[in-house]
């Protein structure tokens, strides 16, 4: 592989790896927030199930249960999106590695036979 091509691919890979790090950091933040909302959602769900007073039950649902459920579902969906992004950008780095490795291997073999 020509040196300028390899250099360009290496720079591109470094760019993509930075994006992957950003995705990982965001994923961790969202995962932590999802953990919090999992507890909030489950607790309010249990309280709603245990509450007999219909007025109080409705109030709990309006104030806590429904907003927590919406946030919980939104975060779960966002986690899936981040996982997909990570998978796609990881494919870039894998493909770049594969191409540069494939191109470097024949030259190495030729150099060893000489």
C-alpha positions as CSV (number, residue, x, y, z in Angstrom):
1,X,0.0,0.0,0.0
2,X,1.3,3.4,-0.9
3,X,2.5,5.4,2.1
4,X,0.1,8.4,1.5
5,X,-2.9,6.1,1.3
6,X,-1.9,4.3,4.5
7,X,-1.3,7.7,6.2
8,X,-4.7,8.9,5.1
9,X,-6.5,5.8,6.3
10,X,-4.7,6.0,9.6
11,X,-5.8,9.6,10.1
12,X,-9.4,8.6,9.1
13,X,-9.3,5.7,11.6
14,X,-8.1,8.1,14.4
15,X,-11.0,10.4,13.6
16,X,-13.5,7.5,13.8
17,X,-12.0,6.3,17.0
18,X,-12.6,9.8,18.5
19,X,-16.2,9.5,17.4
20,X,-16.4,6.0,19.0
21,X,-15.0,7.4,22.3
22,X,-17.7,10.2,22.2
23,X,-20.3,7.5,21.6
24,X,-19.0,5.4,24.5
25,X,-19.0,8.4,26.9
26,X,-22.6,9.3,25.9
27,X,-23.6,5.6,26.1
28,X,-22.3,5.5,29.7
29,X,-24.2,8.7,30.7
30,X,-27.4,7.4,29.1
31,X,-26.9,4.0,30.7
32,X,-26.6,5.6,34.1
33,X,-29.7,7.7,33.6
34,X,-31.6,4.7,32.4
35,X,-30.6,2.9,35.6
36,X,-32.1,5.7,37.7
37,X,-35.3,5.7,35.7
38,X,-35.6,2.0,35.8
39,X,-35.8,2.3,39.6
40,X,-38.1,5.3,39.5
41,X,-40.4,3.6,37.0
42,X,-40.5,0.3,38.9
43,X,-41.1,1.9,42.3
44,X,-43.9,4.0,41.0
45,X,-45.4,1.0,39.3
46,X,-45.4,-0.9,42.6
47,X,-46.9,2.0,44.4
48,X,-49.6,2.4,41.8
49,X,-50.4,-1.3,42.1
50,X,-50.6,-1.1,45.9
51,X,-52.7,2.0,46.0
52,X,-56.5,1.4,46.4
53,X,-57.6,5.0,46.4
54,X,-58.5,5.8,42.7
55,X,-57.9,9.6,43.1
56,X,-54.6,9.1,44.7
57,X,-53.7,6.5,42.1
58,X,-54.6,8.8,39.2
59,X,-52.5,11.6,40.8
60,X,-49.5,9.3,41.2
61,X,-49.8,8.1,37.6
62,X,-50.0,11.7,36.3
63,X,-47.1,13.1,38.5
64,X,-44.7,10.2,38.4
65,X,-45.6,7.0,36.7
66,X,-46.4,8.2,33.2
67,X,-43.4,10.7,33.0
68,X,-41.0,8.1,34.4
69,X,-42.4,5.5,31.9
70,X,-42.0,7.9,29.0
71,X,-38.4,8.8,30.0
72,X,-37.6,5.1,30.6
73,X,-38.8,4.1,27.2
74,X,-37.1,7.1,25.5
75,X,-33.8,6.2,27.2
76,X,-34.1,2.5,26.2
77,X,-34.7,3.6,22.6
78,X,-31.7,6.0,22.7
79,X,-29.4,3.2,24.1
80,X,-30.4,1.1,21.0
81,X,-29.5,4.0,18.7
82,X,-26.2,4.5,20.4
83,X,-25.4,0.8,20.1
84,X,-26.2,0.9,16.4
85,X,-24.0,3.9,15.9
86,X,-21.2,2.2,17.8
87,X,-21.6,-0.9,15.7
88,X,-21.5,1.1,12.4
89,X,-18.4,3.2,13.3
90,X,-16.7,0.1,14.7
91,X,-17.2,-1.5,11.2
92,X,-15.2,1.4,9.7
93,X,-12.2,0.8,12.0
94,X,-12.4,-2.9,11.4
95,X,-12.6,-2.4,7.6
96,X,-9.7,0.0,7.7
97,X,-7.6,-2.4,9.7
98,X,-8.5,-5.2,7.4
99,X,-7.5,-3.3,4.3
100,X,-4.2,-2.0,5.7
101,X,-3.4,-5.4,7.1
102,X,-4.2,-7.1,3.8
103,X,-2.1,-4.6,1.9
104,X,0.9,-4.8,4.3
105,X,1.0,-8.6,4.5
106,X,2.0,-9.3,0.8
107,X,4.8,-6.8,1.0
108,X,6.0,-8.4,4.2
109,X,6.0,-11.8,2.6
110,X,7.9,-10.5,-0.4
111,X,10.5,-8.9,1.8
112,X,11.0,-12.1,3.8
113,X,11.6,-14.2,0.7
114,X,14.2,-11.8,-0.7
